[in-house]
Amino acid sequence: MGMIVFGLLCLLGFVLSMVGNIIGLVQAFQESATWGLIAFFVPFGMLVFVIKFWSRTWVSRSFLMNLGGALLLIAGLVGFTMTLPPELRDGAIAPESDNSGEVQGF
């Protein structure tokens, strides 16, 4: 049951973050085509746009939606990994060896 809840939390976080990104890009393109292209292609361009135009309602809302979605996604992933059985949580299950010292498959 817990895995389903945390999986849905991850999905909700992803969707919320994507909606925030799309709204932010629309706002950047509404300002100008240059700002839209900068926000889309330049690393941290969207962050610069948000800082510069924070006073606009939908710019700040889109950033907060993106941030909230990212936090929900991280919380869902952490919760999801905590509900896994211990043998899966601690690492991948290693294949059994025959202790002969030889590398198999070569």
C-alpha positions in Angstrom: 0.0 0.0 0.0 2.8 2.4 0.9 4.5 1.9 -2.5 1.3 2.9 -4.3 1.0 6.1 -2.2 4.6 7.1 -2.7 4.4 6.2 -6.4 1.3 8.5 -6.8 3.2 11.2 -4.8 6.0 10.9 -7.4 3.6 11.2 -10.2 1.8 14.2 -8.7 5.2 15.9 -8.1 6.3 15.3 -11.7 3.0 16.6 -13.2 3.1 19.7 -11.0 6.7 20.4 -11.9 6.0 20.0 -15.6 2.9 22.3 -15.4 5.0 24.9 -13.6 7.7 24.6 -16.3 5.2 25.0 -19.1 3.5 28.0 -17.5 6.9 29.6 -17.0 7.9 29.0 -20.6 4.6 30.5 -21.8 5.2 33.6 -19.6 8.8 33.9 -21.0 7.6 33.7 -24.6 4.8 36.2 -23.8 7.5 38.7 -22.7 9.5 38.2 -25.9 10.7 35.5 -28.2 14.3 36.2 -27.0 13.3 35.6 -23.3 11.4 32.4 -24.4 14.4 31.0 -26.2 16.8 31.9 -23.4 14.5 30.3 -20.8 14.2 27.2 -23.0 17.8 26.7 -24.2 20.2 28.5 -21.8 21.0 26.7 -18.5 19.6 28.8 -15.6 17.9 31.1 -18.1 14.5 30.4 -16.6 15.9 31.2 -13.2 17.2 34.5 -14.4 13.8 35.2 -16.0 12.0 34.4 -12.8 14.3 36.6 -10.7 13.9 39.5 -13.2 10.1 39.2 -13.5 9.2 37.9 -10.0 6.6 40.6 -9.5 4.4 39.1 -12.2 1.8 36.8 -10.6 2.1 33.8 -13.0 5.9 34.0 -13.1 6.2 33.6 -9.4 3.4 31.0 -9.3 5.0 28.9 -12.0 8.3 28.9 -10.1 6.6 27.9 -6.9 4.7 25.1 -8.7 7.9 23.9 -10.1 9.6 23.9 -6.8 6.7 22.3 -5.0 6.5 19.6 -7.6 10.2 18.9 -7.3 9.9 18.6 -3.5 6.9 16.2 -3.8 8.9 14.1 -6.3 11.9 13.9 -4.0 9.7 13.1 -1.0 7.9 10.4 -3.0 11.2 8.8 -4.2 12.6 8.8 -0.6 9.4 7.3 0.7 9.3 4.7 -2.1 12.8 3.5 -1.4 12.1 3.2 2.3 9.2 0.9 1.6 11.3 -1.5 -0.5 12.5 -4.7 1.1 15.9 -4.4 2.8 17.7 -6.7 0.3 16.6 -4.3 -2.6 17.1 -1.1 -0.6 20.8 -1.8 0.3 21.8 -2.4 -3.3 21.4 -4.6 -6.3 21.3 -8.3 -5.6 24.7 -9.7 -6.7 24.8 -12.9 -8.8 25.8 -16.0 -6.9 29.4 -17.1 -7.5 30.9 -20.5 -7.3 34.0 -19.2 -5.4 36.4 -20.8 -8.0 38.1 -17.5 -8.6 37.4 -17.6 -12.3 35.6 -14.8 -14.0 32.5 -16.2 -15.7 31.7 -15.3 -19.3 35.1 -14.5 -20.6 
